Amino acid sequence: MKTKAWILTAITTFCSVTMSGQVAPRGNLPHYTVIDLGNFGTAFATAQGINNKGSVDGIFGNQNQHEFVFRNGVVTDLGTLGGPNSGVGSFGQMPSERGQIVGAAESSSVDPLAEGFCNFLLFSPITNNVCLPFLWQNGVMAPLPTLGGTNGGASQINNRGQIAGTAENTTLDSSCGVPHLNTGPVIWEKGVIHQLPTVGGDPGGGVDSINDKGQAVGATGNCSAASHAVLWQDGMATDLGNLGGTPPGFFEATSINNESQVVGFSDLPGNTTFHAFFWQDGVISDLGTLPGDSASFASAINSKGQVVGTSCVDTTFASCRAFLWQDRVMTDLNTLIPPNSPFLVQAIGINDRGQITGFTADVHAYLATPCDEEHAHNVGCNDGAEGKSTATQKRNLVLPENVRNMLRQRLGHYHKPSLKAPTD
């Protein structure tokens, strides 16, 4: 299974949860204040995930990109494993509560098959450096083992220290048009790698997210496409189903919370577009899109059942906006923020406090914080929300082609099959 870049997503608000784990109805959605974190002196920056202590991870860079962590107002460059690039591994990936971070980083070695495995570069050419999964802790980046193959990548670490991702073995993937090693979904525990099964005879796969129970989700498929959104539990793989599309295509589970609720995205009948989904107890539900849009994908879900992601006019990604799904309703996050806020293109990460991370139309990282009782006195909480009409006017902006390309790339992770990239 080959790879193509990364996805962004995530967004949140505070709400109560019913006994079944579903979000209980509320009268009003919260408002948010937004901090534009900027690009830290580089050409671009995106914020991926945020833990419950407020530590944010993401990527920034110019011609090359590096993963960073932002804590207490200080940004730290995590560096690489000797090559030019590093990056975060999945949708709403966040630091563990211990501050551990995972991802993929290039070494100085050259991949003999020139696979371009670390195909997560936002605005620069793909390299053929070896791409390795890593764990960063106490200021040190250390590589993780593969399944004997050349490349791999880590997607998320839970608070038990279990790491999810993908790794190549030594077998050539016969479903690829050019020589590539096969990849398998894996979990690392105490430095030891464990391969997980696939479903439906799929040759490979990758894991996006792992909760504190050790349940993991992701996708399996072949070299060219994903066929199944998958849940792994106790060493068993379960097909989560889809929204009517025909595999192979665009099917992936991106995030799982500690209530065993899962979100992701799936092709619809005809495989011409895709929608975000919510899965619980064997039932998959279509989250739809924001009004006027035809495509959406979910990036993250917190313990309160709040879902964040992105909704787009169509699969060309000409115009996209961050969404929050709460109380069984999808809402444009831009309608819940002060009028002078930047336009929020993607919501990628969300923590249990309801804080949301992502990137703006200027490709700056941002942090959105709900104006709840704890944050009611934050600057901007008394400025009023953006409002429907103003947000709609902003929503009409056409995204630059480089940003649209970034969205296309991120809808196919380095650790999963090369999911289809819609074109204009």
URSULKA-V902087 format. One record per backbone hydrogen bond with DSSP energy under -0.5 kcal/mol. NH is the residue of the N-H (numbers start at 1). CO is the residue of the C=O. E is the energy in kcal/mol with one decimal. If there is no record, write none. Layout:
nh:NH co:CO e:E
nh:NH co:CO e:E
This chain:
nh:4 co:413 e:-2.3
nh:9 co:91 e:-0.5
nh:10 co:347 e:-5.7
nh:18 co:22 e:-2.9
nh:21 co:18 e:-1.7
nh:24 co:16 e:-2.2
nh:32 co:336 e:-2.9
nh:33 co:369 e:-2.5
nh:35 co:367 e:-2.8
nh:36 co:34 e:-0.6
nh:37 co:35 e:-0.9
nh:37 co:365 e:-2.0
nh:38 co:365 e:-0.9
nh:40 co:37 e:-0.5
nh:42 co:39 e:-1.5
nh:43 co:61 e:-1.5
nh:44 co:61 e:-1.3
nh:45 co:363 e:-2.1
nh:46 co:59 e:-2.4
nh:47 co:358 e:-1.9
nh:48 co:46 e:-0.5
nh:48 co:57 e:-2.8
nh:49 co:57 e:-0.8
nh:51 co:55 e:-2.0
nh:54 co:51 e:-1.8
nh:56 co:70 e:-2.3
nh:57 co:49 e:-2.0
nh:58 co:68 e:-1.8
nh:59 co:46 e:-1.9
nh:60 co:66 e:-2.2
nh:61 co:44 e:-1.6
nh:62 co:64 e:-1.8
nh:66 co:60 e:-2.7
nh:67 co:79 e:-0.6
nh:68 co:58 e:-2.4
nh:69 co:76 e:-1.8
nh:70 co:56 e:-3.4
nh:71 co:69 e:-0.6
nh:71 co:74 e:-2.7
nh:74 co:71 e:-2.7
nh:76 co:69 e:-2.7
nh:78 co:67 e:-2.6
nh:78 co:76 e:-0.5
nh:79 co:67 e:-0.5
nh:81 co:106 e:-1.3
nh:83 co:106 e:-2.7
nh:86 co:65 e:-1.9
nh:87 co:104 e:-2.2
nh:92 co:299 e:-0.8
nh:93 co:90 e:-0.8
nh:96 co:100 e:-2.5
nh:99 co:96 e:-2.1
nh:101 co:136 e:-2.3
nh:103 co:134 e:-1.3
nh:104 co:87 e:-2.2
nh:105 co:132 e:-2.4
nh:106 co:85 e:-2.9
nh:107 co:130 e:-2.5
nh:108 co:81 e:-0.6
nh:111 co:128 e:-2.8
nh:114 co:111 e:-1.6
nh:119 co:117 e:-2.2
nh:120 co:118 e:-2.0
nh:130 co:109 e:-2.5
nh:132 co:105 e:-2.8
nh:134 co:103 e:-1.8
nh:135 co:142 e:-2.5
nh:136 co:101 e:-3.6
nh:137 co:135 e:-0.5
nh:137 co:140 e:-2.2
nh:140 co:137 e:-1.9
nh:142 co:135 e:-2.5
nh:142 co:140 e:-0.5
nh:144 co:133 e:-2.5
nh:147 co:168 e:-1.4
nh:149 co:168 e:-2.3
nh:152 co:131 e:-1.6
nh:153 co:166 e:-2.3
nh:154 co:103 e:-1.7
nh:155 co:164 e:-3.7
nh:156 co:164 e:-1.3
nh:158 co:162 e:-2.4
nh:161 co:158 e:-1.4
nh:163 co:188 e:-2.5
nh:164 co:156 e:-2.9
nh:165 co:186 e:-1.9
nh:166 co:153 e:-2.6
nh:167 co:184 e:-1.7
nh:168 co:151 e:-2.7
nh:169 co:182 e:-2.5
nh:173 co:180 e:-3.4
nh:174 co:172 e:-0.8
nh:176 co:173 e:-1.6
nh:182 co:171 e:-3.0
nh:184 co:167 e:-2.6
nh:186 co:165 e:-2.0
nh:187 co:194 e:-2.1
nh:188 co:163 e:-2.9
nh:189 co:192 e:-2.6
nh:192 co:189 e:-1.8
nh:194 co:187 e:-2.2
nh:196 co:185 e:-3.2
nh:202 co:199 e:-1.9
nh:204 co:221 e:-1.9
nh:205 co:183 e:-0.7
nh:206 co:219 e:-2.5
nh:207 co:165 e:-1.3
nh:208 co:217 e:-2.7
nh:209 co:217 e:-1.8
nh:211 co:215 e:-2.5
nh:214 co:211 e:-1.6
nh:216 co:232 e:-2.3
nh:217 co:209 e:-2.3
nh:218 co:230 e:-1.8
nh:219 co:206 e:-2.2
nh:220 co:228 e:-1.9
nh:221 co:204 e:-2.1
nh:222 co:225 e:-2.0
nh:226 co:249 e:-1.6
nh:227 co:220 e:-2.5
nh:228 co:220 e:-2.1
nh:230 co:218 e:-2.0
nh:231 co:238 e:-2.4
nh:232 co:216 e:-3.4
nh:233 co:236 e:-2.3
nh:236 co:233 e:-2.1
nh:238 co:231 e:-2.9
nh:240 co:229 e:-2.8
nh:243 co:267 e:-0.6
nh:245 co:267 e:-1.4
nh:247 co:245 e:-0.6
nh:249 co:226 e:-3.4
nh:251 co:249 e:-0.6
nh:252 co:265 e:-2.5
nh:253 co:218 e:-1.8
nh:254 co:252 e:-0.5
nh:254 co:263 e:-2.2
nh:255 co:263 e:-1.6
nh:257 co:261 e:-1.9
nh:260 co:257 e:-1.7
nh:262 co:279 e:-2.6
nh:263 co:255 e:-2.2
nh:264 co:277 e:-1.5
nh:265 co:252 e:-2.5
nh:266 co:275 e:-2.1
nh:267 co:250 e:-0.9
nh:268 co:273 e:-2.2
nh:269 co:243 e:-0.5
nh:271 co:268 e:-2.6
nh:275 co:266 e:-2.3
nh:276 co:288 e:-0.7
nh:277 co:264 e:-1.7
nh:278 co:285 e:-2.2
nh:279 co:262 e:-3.2
nh:280 co:283 e:-2.2
nh:283 co:280 e:-1.9
nh:285 co:278 e:-3.1
nh:287 co:276 e:-2.6
nh:287 co:285 e:-0.5
nh:288 co:276 e:-0.6
nh:293 co:290 e:-2.2
nh:294 co:312 e:-1.7
nh:295 co:312 e:-1.8
nh:296 co:274 e:-1.8
nh:297 co:310 e:-2.3
nh:298 co:264 e:-1.3
nh:299 co:308 e:-2.9
nh:300 co:308 e:-1.5
nh:302 co:306 e:-1.9
nh:305 co:302 e:-1.9
nh:307 co:325 e:-2.1
nh:308 co:300 e:-2.2
nh:309 co:323 e:-1.6
nh:310 co:297 e:-2.4
nh:311 co:321 e:-2.5
nh:312 co:295 e:-3.0
nh:313 co:319 e:-2.4
nh:317 co:314 e:-1.6
nh:321 co:311 e:-2.2
nh:322 co:344 e:-2.3
nh:323 co:309 e:-2.3
nh:324 co:331 e:-2.5
nh:325 co:307 e:-3.1
nh:326 co:324 e:-0.6
nh:326 co:329 e:-2.5
nh:329 co:326 e:-1.8
nh:331 co:324 e:-3.1
nh:333 co:322 e:-2.2
nh:334 co:322 e:-0.5
nh:335 co:332 e:-2.0
nh:336 co:333 e:-1.7
nh:337 co:334 e:-0.6
nh:338 co:32 e:-0.7
nh:341 co:338 e:-1.9
nh:345 co:343 e:-0.8
nh:345 co:359 e:-1.2
nh:346 co:359 e:-1.8
nh:347 co:309 e:-0.8
nh:348 co:9 e:-1.0
nh:348 co:357 e:-3.4
nh:349 co:10 e:-0.6
nh:349 co:357 e:-1.6
nh:351 co:355 e:-1.7
nh:354 co:351 e:-1.7
nh:356 co:368 e:-2.7
nh:357 co:349 e:-2.3
nh:358 co:366 e:-1.1
nh:359 co:346 e:-1.2
nh:360 co:364 e:-2.1
nh:361 co:343 e:-1.7
nh:363 co:360 e:-1.9
nh:365 co:38 e:-2.1
nh:366 co:358 e:-1.4
nh:367 co:35 e:-2.0
nh:368 co:356 e:-3.1
nh:369 co:33 e:-2.6
nh:371 co:31 e:-3.1
nh:372 co:370 e:-1.7
nh:376 co:372 e:-0.8
nh:378 co:375 e:-2.1
nh:381 co:378 e:-2.1
nh:383 co:380 e:-1.5
nh:386 co:337 e:-1.6
nh:387 co:335 e:-1.0
nh:391 co:387 e:-2.0
nh:392 co:388 e:-2.1
nh:393 co:389 e:-1.9
nh:394 co:390 e:-2.1
nh:395 co:391 e:-2.3
nh:396 co:392 e:-0.7
nh:396 co:393 e:-0.9
nh:397 co:394 e:-2.1
nh:399 co:318 e:-2.9
nh:399 co:397 e:-0.5
nh:404 co:400 e:-2.2
nh:405 co:401 e:-2.7
nh:406 co:402 e:-1.7
nh:407 co:403 e:-2.1
nh:408 co:404 e:-2.1
nh:409 co:405 e:-2.8
nh:410 co:406 e:-2.5
nh:411 co:407 e:-0.7
nh:411 co:408 e:-0.9
nh:412 co:409 e:-1.0
nh:414 co:5 e:-0.7
nh:416 co:413 e:-1.5
nh:418 co:223 e:-1.4
nh:419 co:417 e:-1.9
nh:422 co:420 e:-0.7
